[in-house]
Amino acid sequence: MKILCAASEAAPFAHTGGLGDVAGALPKALGRLGHDVRLIMPLYQAVDVQRHRLRIVASGLSVPTASGPQAVDLLEGNLSGGVPVYFIRHDPSFHRAGLYQTPSAEDYPDNAERFAMFCRAALEVCRQIDFQPEVLHAHDWQTALLPVYLKTTLSGDPFFQRTATVFTIHNLGYQGLFPPEVLPRLMLPRALFTPAGLEFYGKGNLLKGGLLFADLLTTVSRRYSQEIRTAEQGFGLDGVLRERQTDLFGVLNGIDPEEWNPACDPHIAAHYTVVDLAGKARCKADLQHRLKLPVRATVPLLAVISRLAGQKGLDLLYAILETLMALNVQLVLLGSGEKPLEAAFREAAAKQPSKLVVRIGFDIPLSHQIEAGADLFLMPSRYEPCGLNQMYSLVYGTIPVVHATGGLDDTIVQFDPGTGQGNGFRFEDATADAFLQAIRQALTLYREKTLWPRLITNAMTADFTWDRSAREYERLYRRAADKMRGQP
């Protein structure tokens, strides 16, 4: 099939989180299945044109906008494996310090116009390179206007008459909400601003457009596809999602073995595999040394890599921190987010420097070193559409302790000492007490010298590669194409 993946970010070019990881990995897996797949994204200031060897393939491409035609340039590069990646260069929109926000963490006020420009440009690029996609796969609110444009302003365009659309929700909490006066600036019919269209409690909701107009909808785990149809986790769109539930599918994200593999990871102190774990002990000692923690092999080293936010349940961790620090453990936290949480964890680390290390920021090499060197990985998320760190942890033999929600529920099976089955520890209620109890269970098992290696083996032999997920998407792409053509 001819498949165009459109995303606002993609690793390794520019990314801020899980969306970028998915957008950079899924096209490669689809390519391995034999499909003609292309990826398109904006050319941000952060993209290193020289390092990624990008070349200009078209200049001055005209893109229609509400204020008149705008000229964009098209650059081309490749993902590893040879998948073509196209970059839209429009400096007024994308040559900025951040992808979505200013350095002071405020959303750019023209984000709606920026990503509407990207969506229209992506469609013009298809004409420019004469690539007629059978499936256009759009990701999150930044690309949600693609199916809207194809079903409204471009509905009669013969170039796209055989193009089906699949829209993936990575996190329903981010919807692209804007004042209603923005809609005319996006070249959308005013008639769309109704409760049956893009109107959402008096605002324009771009993500809602993707939910209404795409042929098929997916989200990033089976459990999350069920949760977002409830009032508790539907963020006001649960009614829309219930109406489209026959077109909504949960496909668990995968991980990229080129990026996350302890047998060949360039960031870690020693390589190791499930049949030879000696390198993991060396990685733990190296991490303790790097973080200026006492280098003690027998002390359980706990880890968190996360946005510091209420969604991620980091307030639950802070609530039990004093109790946790009274135990014979070490803890490292890497991340950034809500300033009060940053300050609280920093203050706690200053009081316990030999047991608690807090690094505020985004550090790719350190994240790999933490995954390889830690014994337990904590993910107390209140909701988690999929989660990737629990999968990275499994591959690295670092045992997850998670709240049983979303993708965490789909990937982590409670370890049963009696049968030796399971790959981690779960707690059902999002409370500090339940979280602490799950950690205590894990620490008890850590001291069991026969069971702990069995648990590590279970973790490291689980299959969460993208090849598995890509086959599910392949099936859904064909279903979307059949649906668009009116076939059962």
BELCOR-V988249 format. One record per backbone hydrogen bond with DSSP energy under -0.5 kcal/mol. NH is the residue of the N-H (numbers start at 1). CO is the residue of the C=O. If there is no record, write none. Layout:
# BELCOR-V988249
nh=<NH | NH>
co=<CO | CO>
This chain:
# BELCOR-V988249
nh=<3 | 3 | 4 | 5 | 5 | 6 | 6 | 7 | 10 | 11 | 13 | 14 | 20 | 21 | 22 | 23 | 24 | 25 | 25 | 26 | 29 | 30 | 31 | 32 | 33 | 34 | 35 | 36 | 37 | 38 | 39 | 40 | 41 | 43 | 44 | 45 | 47 | 49 | 52 | 53 | 54 | 55 | 57 | 58 | 61 | 63 | 66 | 68 | 70 | 72 | 73 | 74 | 75 | 75 | 76 | 77 | 79 | 82 | 85 | 86 | 87 | 88 | 89 | 89 | 90 | 93 | 94 | 95 | 96 | 102 | 105 | 108 | 111 | 114 | 115 | 116 | 117 | 118 | 119 | 120 | 121 | 122 | 123 | 124 | 125 | 126 | 127 | 128 | 129 | 130 | 131 | 132 | 133 | 134 | 135 | 136 | 137 | 137 | 138 | 138 | 139 | 140 | 143 | 143 | 144 | 146 | 148 | 149 | 150 | 151 | 152 | 152 | 154 | 155 | 157 | 158 | 160 | 161 | 163 | 164 | 164 | 166 | 167 | 168 | 169 | 170 | 174 | 175 | 178 | 180 | 182 | 183 | 185 | 186 | 187 | 188 | 192 | 193 | 194 | 197 | 198 | 199 | 199 | 200 | 203 | 204 | 205 | 206 | 206 | 207 | 209 | 209 | 210 | 211 | 212 | 213 | 214 | 215 | 216 | 217 | 218 | 219 | 220 | 225 | 226 | 226 | 227 | 228 | 229 | 230 | 233 | 234 | 237 | 241 | 242 | 243 | 244 | 245 | 247 | 248 | 249 | 251 | 251 | 252 | 253 | 255 | 257 | 259 | 260 | 261 | 264 | 265 | 268 | 272 | 273 | 276 | 280 | 281 | 282 | 283 | 284 | 285 | 286 | 287 | 288 | 289 | 290 | 291 | 292 | 293 | 294 | 296 | 299 | 300 | 300 | 302 | 302 | 303 | 304 | 306 | 308 | 309 | 312 | 313 | 314 | 316 | 317 | 318 | 319 | 320 | 320 | 321 | 321 | 324 | 325 | 326 | 326 | 327 | 329 | 330 | 331 | 332 | 333 | 334 | 335 | 338 | 342 | 343 | 344 | 345 | 346 | 347 | 348 | 349 | 350 | 351 | 351 | 352 | 355 | 356 | 357 | 359 | 360 | 361 | 361 | 367 | 368 | 369 | 370 | 371 | 372 | 373 | 374 | 375 | 376 | 377 | 378 | 379 | 382 | 383 | 391 | 392 | 393 | 394 | 395 | 396 | 397 | 398 | 399 | 399 | 400 | 401 | 402 | 403 | 404 | 405 | 407 | 408 | 408 | 409 | 409 | 410 | 411 | 412 | 413 | 415 | 416 | 417 | 420 | 421 | 423 | 424 | 425 | 427 | 431 | 435 | 436 | 437 | 438 | 439 | 440 | 441 | 442 | 443 | 444 | 445 | 446 | 447 | 447 | 448 | 449 | 452 | 454 | 455 | 456 | 457 | 458 | 459 | 460 | 461 | 462 | 464 | 466 | 468 | 469 | 470 | 471 | 472 | 473 | 474 | 475 | 476 | 477 | 478 | 479 | 480 | 481 | 482 | 483 | 484 | 485 | 486 | 487>
co=<1 | 36 | 135 | 3 | 38 | 4 | 137 | 40 | 14 | 20 | 10 | 10 | 17 | 17 | 18 | 19 | 20 | 21 | 22 | 22 | 25 | 26 | 27 | 28 | 29 | 31 | 30 | 1 | 35 | 3 | 84 | 5 | 86 | 88 | 42 | 94 | 44 | 47 | 48 | 50 | 49 | 76 | 74 | 74 | 72 | 70 | 185 | 65 | 63 | 61 | 89 | 58 | 73 | 87 | 55 | 85 | 83 | 79 | 77 | 39 | 75 | 41 | 73 | 87 | 88 | 90 | 90 | 91 | 94 | 106 | 102 | 100 | 108 | 110 | 111 | 112 | 113 | 114 | 115 | 116 | 117 | 118 | 119 | 120 | 121 | 122 | 123 | 124 | 125 | 127 | 126 | 130 | 131 | 2 | 2 | 164 | 4 | 135 | 136 | 166 | 6 | 168 | 139 | 140 | 141 | 143 | 144 | 145 | 146 | 147 | 148 | 149 | 149 | 152 | 154 | 156 | 157 | 158 | 160 | 134 | 162 | 136 | 216 | 138 | 218 | 168 | 171 | 173 | 204 | 202 | 179 | 180 | 182 | 183 | 184 | 183 | 189 | 190 | 192 | 194 | 192 | 192 | 194 | 203 | 200 | 178 | 198 | 176 | 204 | 175 | 205 | 206 | 206 | 207 | 208 | 209 | 210 | 165 | 165 | 247 | 167 | 249 | 169 | 221 | 222 | 223 | 223 | 224 | 226 | 227 | 227 | 230 | 234 | 237 | 238 | 239 | 240 | 242 | 244 | 245 | 217 | 219 | 249 | 250 | 220 | 464 | 255 | 256 | 256 | 259 | 261 | 261 | 265 | 262 | 276 | 273 | 277 | 277 | 278 | 279 | 280 | 281 | 282 | 283 | 284 | 285 | 286 | 287 | 289 | 288 | 354 | 294 | 296 | 298 | 328 | 300 | 330 | 376 | 332 | 334 | 336 | 307 | 309 | 310 | 309 | 313 | 313 | 314 | 315 | 316 | 317 | 317 | 318 | 320 | 321 | 322 | 323 | 324 | 327 | 300 | 355 | 302 | 357 | 304 | 359 | 308 | 338 | 339 | 340 | 341 | 342 | 343 | 344 | 345 | 346 | 347 | 348 | 348 | 352 | 352 | 331 | 333 | 358 | 335 | 359 | 363 | 364 | 365 | 366 | 367 | 368 | 369 | 370 | 301 | 301 | 399 | 303 | 401 | 311 | 311 | 388 | 388 | 389 | 390 | 391 | 392 | 394 | 393 | 375 | 397 | 423 | 377 | 425 | 379 | 427 | 403 | 384 | 384 | 405 | 405 | 406 | 406 | 407 | 408 | 411 | 424 | 421 | 415 | 416 | 416 | 413 | 413 | 400 | 402 | 429 | 431 | 432 | 433 | 434 | 435 | 436 | 437 | 438 | 439 | 440 | 441 | 442 | 443 | 444 | 445 | 447 | 448 | 450 | 451 | 452 | 453 | 454 | 455 | 456 | 457 | 459 | 462 | 255 | 465 | 465 | 466 | 467 | 468 | 469 | 470 | 471 | 472 | 473 | 474 | 475 | 476 | 477 | 478 | 479 | 480 | 481 | 483 | 482>
